[in-house]
Amino acid sequence: MVFVQRYFVAGGEYGFFGWLLAAVGSFVLSVALAWVLFTFVDDPLMRATARKPARRPAHATHARGDRTIDRMLIRRKRHNHV
């Protein structure tokens, strides 16, 4: 916003709609620059330096809710095969 104010708006009389256009333009410009920064700097850097997700062993115990759902699915499979 400061950049837009200093180099494009300063010294001119644009009224309320000129100010509104400058504010909306500054917002759009800042969102676009944030997207570019995230896409080409932050995201690749985080992918390159992030830890790999730990694999869960096959014998790991499920949370109680998961176990209940697993039991329901097993019962449903048994019922369909009978």
C-alpha positions in Angstrom: 0.0 0.0 0.0 2.9 2.3 0.8 4.5 1.7 -2.6 1.2 2.4 -4.4 0.6 5.5 -2.3 4.1 6.9 -2.8 4.6 6.2 -6.5 1.1 6.3 -8.0 -1.3 8.2 -5.8 0.9 10.9 -4.1 0.5 14.4 -5.4 -2.8 13.7 -7.2 -6.4 14.4 -6.1 -8.5 11.4 -7.0 -11.3 11.6 -4.4 -12.9 8.7 -2.6 -13.1 6.4 -5.7 -9.5 7.0 -6.5 -8.6 6.0 -2.9 -10.9 3.0 -3.2 -9.3 1.9 -6.4 -5.8 2.3 -4.9 -6.8 0.3 -1.8 -8.4 -2.6 -3.9 -5.4 -2.5 -6.3 -3.0 -2.7 -3.3 -4.9 -5.7 -1.9 -4.9 -7.6 -5.2 -1.2 -6.8 -5.7 -0.3 -8.1 -2.2 -2.3 -11.3 -2.6 -0.8 -12.0 -6.0 2.7 -11.4 -4.6 2.0 -13.6 -1.6 0.8 -16.4 -3.9 4.0 -16.1 -6.0 6.2 -16.1 -2.9 4.4 -19.2 -1.5 4.3 -21.1 -4.8 7.9 -20.6 -5.9 9.8 -20.1 -2.6 8.1 -21.3 0.5 6.4 -24.5 -0.8 9.4 -25.9 -2.6 11.6 -25.1 0.4 9.3 -26.8 2.8 9.0 -29.9 0.5 12.8 -30.1 0.2 13.4 -29.8 4.0 10.4 -31.5 5.5 10.6 -34.8 7.3 9.1 -37.8 5.6 5.9 -39.1 7.3 6.6 -42.0 9.7 5.1 -45.3 8.5 2.7 -46.9 10.9 3.5 -50.5 11.7 0.8 -53.1 10.6 0.3 -54.3 14.2 -0.3 -50.8 15.6 -3.5 -50.5 17.7 -6.3 -48.4 16.4 -8.1 -45.8 18.3 -11.4 -47.0 19.9 -13.5 -45.4 17.2 -11.5 -47.0 14.4 -11.7 -50.4 16.0 -15.5 -50.1 16.3 -15.8 -49.1 12.6 -13.5 -52.0 11.6 -15.7 -54.4 13.6 -18.8 -53.1 11.9 -17.2 -53.6 8.5 -16.1 -57.2 9.3 -19.7 -58.0 10.5 -21.1 -56.5 7.4 -18.8 -58.6 5.2 -19.7 -61.8 7.1 -23.4 -61.0 6.8 -23.1 -60.5 3.0 -21.3 -63.8 2.5 -23.8 -66.0 4.5 
